[in-house]
C-alpha cells in the first residue's frame, strides 16, 4: 500500500502540526482483558481520552499530519477509523514506517523521524514554501525525533490505555506556545 502524500496548501500560512499515533493519540494492544474503542487489522485500539476533541480543535487552527512508525497497512486503516471524513480530506500528510529512517544506533529495527525529509520532499513541498519553522511534531519517544531541532518537537507522556489519562487537556496550549516560538524565530 502506498503512502498518501498530498500537496500542502500554504495559502493560509497555517503551521503544520504532525502527530505520532501509538502512544500519543491511541494505544494499540493485544490484551484481551483490556477494553478497546475499536479493532483495526486484528489489534485493539484504545483512543487516548480527549483525542477526538483535540483533533477537532487542531484541524480548526493548523494544518495536520501524521508520521508514525506503523506500517501503512496498520496505520491507514487506523486513521480512517479514528478520523472523520472531513478530517481525512484535510489531512496534509500521512507518513508511515516506509518514510522513517532505520535507527542503527538502537538495535537496527527501530526508526527515527526526520522532518527535513518532509521539507525536502518535492511532492509535499512542491512550491518550496514549507519551512522547518512551520512544522511541529508531537511524539512520545524523544529517541525517534532526536535528529530534529528540539524546537520542532514536543514530547508527551506515552499513553498505555489508562482511562484517567489527561495529557491531552493542556496540549493545545503547549502546541500554541511552541508554534509561536517557532514562528518568531527566537526558538531556532
Beta strands, then each sheet from edge to edge (+ up, - down):
strand 1: 16-19
strand 2: 26-29
strand 3: 38-40
strand 4: 43-47
strand 5: 63-67
strand 6: 93-95
strand 7: 101-102
strand 8: 111-112
strand 9: 135-139
strand 10: 153-155
sheet 1: 6+ 5+ 1+ 9+ 10+
sheet 2: 2+ 4- 3+
sheet 3: 7+ 8-
end
